[in-house]
């Protein structure tokens, strides 16, 4: 971590680019500080509801005519290549060129789409990420992963495109519905399980205050999660090794999203189900003791409720795992907890045990 005028800023150092993820209440009012000199027109990708909340704050920072707003309809069902093409056409109509800058201003879907748009427009223009949901602040906007979905799976088209900076203003979370906030907390829980037992314990002991969004505590949780993500991405930008642990809960979680056509669950909720299944799978493979498994399950449920799994079919979910981008040469890889703060990436697990873990976890 570095200090930027006494503001927590976590440095991400990759082969592609070095940048800071700044966690600070009020940083939303300082966007111009992070835009390079000689930048051309700025294109801000957002959703109508986010823009309605923050238009006055953002527009006041840009000279007249220098900012174009591109509206994305939002939702995983719209996170498709056809929507990306529409945004690129709008940029061309507004006279974008290689000096242009894209800003992703919204939740994780928006930051994924804006990042991918920047990565491929004229073979690459800079992007600045300003996440407005808890999930995007602690995970999606940091690390340079961008992409859109295919029918067969999530984020199967995409690229690594690191931003100029990530501006995280916890103050904006006050506009979130409670369900969205809780969905983001599941990604914070993930960070505790994979890397930080102290963070996990804090989530256990201060759950009421966390759910009441006590400002100092929320800021601490975001900073801890961003620190973990920055450390991991800095050591493994392209997910060749350590970065794979960030996929705890995502293998089955992504299958659940695809199986439900991306409309039943928020991303964090699907990951919560995925973490429950991965925890049970670790127990079935004698990698995790039941008391630790119970701690993980209790914490996930404490930050729920998670929408019911309903009639999800284990066999169909199992079949969808083969199209997950973490499947390598036909081998499905799972991130499984072995203790609080430590996980292992495990390939080639018994399909019968995978199915059993899914069935038992989704009951």
C-alpha positions in Angstrom: 0.0 0.0 0.0 1.1 3.6 -0.7 -0.3 6.8 0.7 -1.6 9.4 -1.8 -2.0 12.5 0.3 -2.9 10.4 3.3 -5.4 8.4 1.3 -5.2 4.6 1.1 -3.9 3.7 -2.4 -3.0 0.1 -3.3 -0.5 -0.2 -6.1 -1.1 -2.8 -8.8 2.2 -3.5 -10.6 1.8 -5.6 -13.8 3.8 -6.1 -17.0 1.1 -4.1 -18.8 0.8 -1.2 -16.5 1.3 0.1 -12.9 -1.6 1.9 -11.3 -3.3 2.7 -8.0 -6.6 1.6 -6.6 -7.6 4.5 -4.4 -10.0 4.0 -1.6 -11.3 7.3 -0.3 -14.7 8.9 0.5 -14.9 11.9 -1.9 -12.6 10.6 -4.6 -15.6 10.7 -7.0 -15.1 14.5 -7.0 -11.4 14.2 -8.1 -11.7 12.4 -11.4 -9.7 15.0 -13.3 -6.6 14.3 -11.2 -6.4 10.9 -12.8 -6.9 11.8 -16.4 -3.6 12.3 -18.3 -2.9 15.6 -20.0 -3.6 15.7 -23.7 -6.4 13.3 -23.4 -9.0 13.7 -26.1 -12.7 13.2 -25.7 -13.8 11.2 -22.7 -16.5 8.5 -23.0 -18.3 7.5 -19.8 -20.0 4.1 -19.9 -22.8 3.8 -17.3 -26.4 2.8 -16.7 -29.3 5.2 -16.5 -29.9 4.7 -12.8 -26.3 5.3 -11.9 -26.2 8.4 -14.0 -29.4 9.7 -12.4 -27.7 9.4 -9.0 -24.4 11.0 -9.8 -24.8 13.1 -12.9 -24.4 16.5 -11.2 -21.2 15.3 -9.3 -19.5 14.1 -12.5 -20.6 16.6 -15.1 -19.4 19.5 -13.0 -15.8 18.2 -13.4 -15.7 18.3 -17.2 -15.6 21.2 -19.6 -18.6 21.5 -21.8 -18.4 19.1 -24.8 -15.5 17.1 -23.4 -17.6 14.3 -22.0 -19.9 11.9 -23.8 -22.1 9.5 -21.9 -22.8 6.1 -23.3 -25.7 4.2 -21.7 -25.5 0.5 -21.3 -28.8 -1.2 -20.4 -27.2 -3.2 -17.6 -27.7 -6.8 -16.5 -25.8 -10.0 -17.4 -28.3 -10.7 -20.2 -27.0 -7.6 -22.0 -23.3 -8.3 -21.4 -22.9 -9.5 -25.0 -20.8 -8.7 -28.0 -23.7 -7.0 -29.8 -24.1 -4.4 -27.1 -20.3 -3.8 -27.2 -20.5 -3.1 -30.9 -23.3 -0.6 -30.3 -21.2 1.3 -27.8 -18.2 1.4 -30.2 -20.5 2.7 -33.0 -21.6 5.5 -30.7 -18.0 6.4 -30.0 -17.3 6.7 -33.7 -20.4 8.8 -34.2 -19.1 11.2 -31.4 -15.7 11.4 -33.2 -13.6 9.2 -30.9 -10.0 8.6 -31.8 -6.8 7.1 -30.3 -6.5 10.0 -27.8 -9.9 9.2 -26.3 -10.4 7.8 -22.8 -13.1 5.4 -21.6 -14.5 5.6 -18.0 -16.4 2.6 -16.6 -18.8 4.1 -14.1 -21.1 1.5 -12.5 -21.2 -2.0 -11.2 -19.1 -5.0 -12.2 -20.9 -5.6 -15.4 -20.3 -2.0 -16.5 -16.6 -2.1 -15.6 -16.2 -5.4 -17.4 -17.9 -4.0 -20.6 -16.2 -0.6 -20.4 -12.8 -2.2 -20.0 -13.3 -4.6 -22.9 -14.6 -1.7 -25.1 -11.4 0.3 -24.2 -9.2 -2.8 -24.9 -10.5 -3.3 -28.5 -11.5 0.2 -29.7 -8.9 1.2 -32.3 -6.8 -1.7 -30.8 -6.8 -0.1 -27.4 -7.4 3.2 -25.6 -7.0 3.9 -21.9 -9.7 3.2 -19.3 -10.4 4.6 -15.9 -12.6 2.5 -13.6 -15.0 4.1 -11.1 -17.0 1.2 -9.5 -20.2 2.1 -7.8 -21.2 -1.2 -6.2 -19.5 -3.0 -3.4 -18.9 -6.1 -5.6 -17.2 -4.0 -8.3 -15.2 -2.1 -5.7 -13.7 -5.1 -4.0 -13.3 -7.3 -7.0 -14.5 -6.6 -10.6 -13.0 -3.2 -11.2 -9.5 -4.1 -9.9 -7.2 -6.3 -11.9 -7.8 -5.6 -15.6 -10.1 -8.5 -16.4 -12.7 -7.4 -19.0 -15.2 -9.4 -21.0 -18.7 -10.3 -22.2 -20.7 -13.5 -22.0 -21.6 -16.2 -24.5 -24.7 -18.4 -24.2 -22.5 -21.2 -23.0 -20.7 -19.3 -20.3 -19.6 -16.2 -18.5 -16.9 -13.9 -19.7 -15.8 -16.2 -22.5 -14.9 -13.3 -24.7 -12.6 -10.7 -23.2 -9.1 -9.5 -22.6 -6.7 -8.3 -19.9 -6.7 -4.5 -20.1 -5.3 -2.7 -17.0 -6.9 0.7 -16.1 -5.1 4.0 -15.5 -6.5 3.9 -12.0 -9.4 2.6 -10.0 -11.3 5.2 -8.0 -13.2 3.7 -5.1 -15.6 6.0 -3.2 -17.4 4.1 -0.4 -19.8 7.0 0.0 -21.6 5.9 -3.2 -22.7 2.7 -1.6 -25.4 4.6 0.2 -27.4 4.5 -3.0 -27.3 0.7 -3.2 -30.3 -1.6 -2.5 -29.7 -3.8 0.5 -29.6 -6.9 -1.7 -26.8 -5.4 -3.9 -24.8 -4.6 -0.8 -25.1 -8.1 0.6 -24.2 -9.6 -2.7 -21.0 -7.6 -2.7 -20.2 -8.9 0.9 -20.0 -12.4 -0.5 -16.9 -11.3 -2.5 -15.4 -9.9 0.7 -16.1 -13.2 2.5 -14.3 -14.9 -0.4 -11.2 -12.7 0.2 -11.2 -13.8 3.9 -11.4 -17.5 3.0 -8.7 -17.5 0.4 -6.1 -15.1 1.9 -6.9 -13.4 5.2 -8.1 -15.1 8.4 -8.2 -11.8 10.3 -10.6 -10.4 7.7 -12.8 -13.5 8.0 -12.8 -13.2 11.8 -13.8 -9.5 11.6 -16.7 -10.4 9.3 -17.8 -12.9 11.9 -17.5 -10.6 15.0 -18.9 -7.4 13.5 -21.6 -8.6 11.2 -24.3 -6.3 12.6 -22.1 -3.3 12.1 -21.1 -4.4 8.6 -24.7 -4.8 7.5 -25.6 -1.5 9.1 -22.8 0.0 6.8 -20.8 1.6 9.6 -18.6 3.9 7.5 -15.2 3.2 9.1 -15.8 -0.5 9.1 -17.0 -0.6 5.5 -13.9 1.4 4.5 -11.7 -1.1 6.3 -13.3 -4.1 4.6 -13.0 -2.6 1.2 -9.4 -1.6 1.8 -8.5 -5.2 3.0 -10.2 -6.7 -0.1 -8.5 -4.4 -2.5 -5.2 -5.0 -0.9 -5.6 -8.7 -1.4 -6.6 -8.3 -5.0 -3.8 -5.9 -5.7 -1.2 -8.2 -4.2 -2.5 -11.2 -6.2 -2.8 -9.4 -9.5 0.7 -7.9 -9.1 2.2 -11.3 -8.8 0.1 -13.0 -11.5 -1.6 -10.6 -14.0 -2.9 -13.2 -16.4 -4.1 -16.0 -14.0 -1.3 -18.4 -14.7 -0.8 -19.3 -11.0 -1.7 -17.5 -7.8 -4.5 -15.4 -9.3 -6.5 -18.6 -9.8 -7.4 -18.6 -6.1 -9.7 -15.6 -6.7 -12.0 -18.1 -8.4 -13.1 -19.6 -5.1 -16.8 -20.2 -5.6 -16.8 -19.1 -9.2 -16.6 -22.5 -11.0 -20.0 -23.6 -9.9 -21.2 -20.1 -9.4 -20.7 -19.3 -13.1 -22.5 -22.5 -14.0 -25.5 -21.4 -11.9 -25.6 -18.0 -13.6 -25.5 -19.6 -17.0 -28.1 -22.2 -16.1 -30.5 -19.5 -14.9 -29.9 -17.3 -17.9 -28.3 -14.6 -15.7 -31.6 -13.4 -14.3 -32.3 -15.2 -11.1 -29.2 -14.3 -9.1 -26.9 -11.4 -8.7 -23.3 -12.4 -9.4 -22.4 -12.3 -5.7 -25.4 -14.5 -4.8 -24.4 -17.1 -7.4 -20.8 -17.0 -6.0 -22.2 -17.6 -2.5 -23.9 -20.8 -3.7 -20.6 -21.7 -5.5 -18.6 -21.2 -2.3 -21.0 -23.4 -0.3 -20.6 -26.1 -2.9 -16.8 -25.7 -3.0 -16.7 -25.9 0.8 -18.7 -29.1 0.8 -16.5 -30.5 -2.0 -13.4 -29.8 0.1 -15.0 -31.7 3.0 -15.9 -34.7 0.8 -12.3 -34.8 -0.4 -10.9 -34.8 3.1 -9.2 -31.4 2.6 -11.3 -29.4 5.1 -12.5 -30.3 8.6 -16.2 -30.0 9.2 -15.9 -27.4 11.9 -14.1 -25.0 9.5 -16.6 -25.9 6.8 -19.4 -24.9 9.3 -17.7 -21.6 10.0 -17.7 -20.8 6.3 -21.3 -21.8 5.8 -22.5 -19.8 8.9 -20.8 -16.7 7.7 -22.2 -16.9 4.2 -25.7 -17.4 5.6 -25.2 -14.6 8.0 -24.7 -12.2 5.2 -27.7 -13.6 3.2 -30.3 -14.3 2.5 -29.2 -15.9 -0.7 -32.2 -16.4 -3.0 -33.3 -20.1 -3.0 -31.6 -22.4 -5.5 -35.0 -23.7 -6.5 -35.1 -26.5 -9.1 -31.5 -26.3 -10.3 -30.4 -29.6 -11.7 -27.1 -30.9 -10.5 -26.5 -32.9 -13.7 -27.0 -29.9 -15.9 -24.7 -27.8 -13.7 -22.1 -30.5 -13.9 -22.3 -30.5 -17.7 -21.9 -26.7 -17.8 -18.6 -26.9 -15.9 -16.9 -28.2 -19.1 -17.4 -24.9 -20.8 -16.0 -22.8 -18.0 -12.9 -20.9 -19.0 -11.1 -22.4 -16.0 -11.4 -25.8 -17.5 -8.0 -26.7 -19.1 -7.7 -29.6 -21.6 -10.9 -31.1 -20.4 -9.9 -30.9 -16.7 -12.2 -28.9 -14.4 -10.2 -27.0 -11.8 -11.7 -26.1 -8.4 -10.5 -23.7 -5.7 -11.1 -25.5 -2.4 -10.5 -24.2 1.1 -8.1 -26.2 3.4 -8.3 -23.7 6.2 -9.5 -20.1 6.8 -7.1 -18.0 4.8 -5.8 -20.8 2.6 -7.1 -22.6 -0.5 -5.7 -24.9 -3.1 -6.4 -25.3 -6.8 -7.4 -28.9 -7.5 -8.1 -30.5 -10.9 -9.6 -33.9 -11.9 -12.0 -34.4 -9.0 -14.4 -37.3 -9.0 -17.5 -36.2 -10.8 -19.7 -38.2 -8.4 -18.3 -36.1 -5.5 -18.8 -32.9 -7.4 -22.4 -33.8 -8.1 -22.9 -34.8 -4.4 -21.4 -31.5 -3.3 -23.8 -29.6 -5.6 -26.9 -31.5 -4.5 -26.1 -31.2 -0.7 -25.2 -27.5 -1.0 -28.2 -26.4 -3.0 -30.8 -28.1 -0.8 
